[in-house]
């Protein structure tokens, strides 16, 4: 038989990105069908933006059928907030902002002068979920990010105190998800669980997704602390012996600017960022997040209390 015989059927094999996209879209549709009041946690960072793009695709041409929730520390990067607002305007989405500052004023969380705003997000988030009656909250966590997140299921159960028990999780064989919850409980949903940082950047490039400019290399006034470069800011004054210098840097992850470091980089395009990440041996959180350096189990401890 000739080796050049034409095919009699189409090739339905998907690329890796298409498979990940299809899985995430399936998760969004499952949650929308199963839960009474879902919400998408949206920080304006690259992972939550990809997650929002997937939600947009999942329900197109209809609007995204749930609101967006941002927990605002008051110490967010202006570039991230600007990008957040562009996405909200672009999709005509409803944005709910849970302010740490307001939570402190209302006595929901206590600012003792020692606890970081990042940790104060926990009580602020749990109060917003309870106050608005959300039964499922989408998060942009990925299993390659941090070892505590590697333990998490796609459907991650939270008890009526908003807490997570890593030893008591539900099986998810054959992508079958158990979304049963009791009154007062909720689920955290992670549609990007099987994505890697490299997948995220390939998808951003393919889809031409709008992201904050600080992910790309730029000139910034920074100072060195705990082995990382931090932005000069009124919220983050230099300590004795710290000197502000101008460097060409970019951010691999964004969050509370008092805890989020940047790295020296020449990567000012998506292709260059992909090349840079491909040879990196430390995850973005391990490399540039001060809140994960307090202890070996810092992230897991926060997640048990109700963190993202």
Phi, psi and omega in degrees: 000138183294138178285346183263014181298130182296151178292147179255001178215159180284154177268109184264012179291137181261152173289168179302315180297320179295322177295315179296318179299315181297319179297315181295318178298320176301318180296316178301316182291323177299314182294317180299326180280333191261327187254145185288320187216079177279163176214150180251119179284119190232110182265340188092004174277172189298320183291317180290331177290317175299319178299318178294322177298320178293321177296320177301315179292324184297328186243004179300140008272003176287165176285159174301123192274021177213158181283170174255143181235122174245131172266109188265114180284342188088351180242033181277154178291133179303324180297326180288317179295323179295318179293320176306312183294325178297317180294319179298316179293319183298321184261000185050044183273158175270125180249124175255124180252120174260110187267127175296320180302315180291323178297323176295315181297326182274357179079014180287319174233157183246124176267102182268005180085350180248324182286133181288156176299328179302316180287329178291347175296333185300303180296324179295316178296311182298323178294319180296319179296316181291316183296323182266355177071029180290135181257346177210138180231116178286134176233157184265018181295143177238149185289339180277350186291316190198148189296330177293323179288336177292340180277347192276144174279169174295312172264109185250111186288138173238134182284186185288355171260004180078013186265156183246133176248104184296342180269358182230071181243156185270140178293151180228055180292140177055032179058034174261124188249134179261107184256018181288130179222156175267169178306130178091343178272166173208170178247140165263133184245130183238087182293342182261016186309318187266005177275154172248170177301322179293320176300317181302315182288324175297321181290318177302318179293316182295319185270355182054054186275136179285121179229164179301144185294338185287353172288343180258153182300135181203165177280133182210145174278120187223166174221158185266129177209132178053036177079009181231157174268126179244152179288140170293131183198152175297332179282346188224066184294150179292147174265173180302131178090351179269136184238134179275129177227163177261126182228157170271111187223169168211164180255134174273334178215155180233148180189218175299119187294342178282348182237354185257116180269165176239171180231149177294131186200151172252006186282097182250010174226164180297319180299319179292323178296318179299316178298321181293315182291326184300332181254001179288145180243005177232137180292164183297325179288319180295330184276326193223013179246111181296330182291344178265002183257001180294325178200170179297329184250025185303313181294315181297320178299317180293321181295322178300328180278345178125009180295169183305000000 
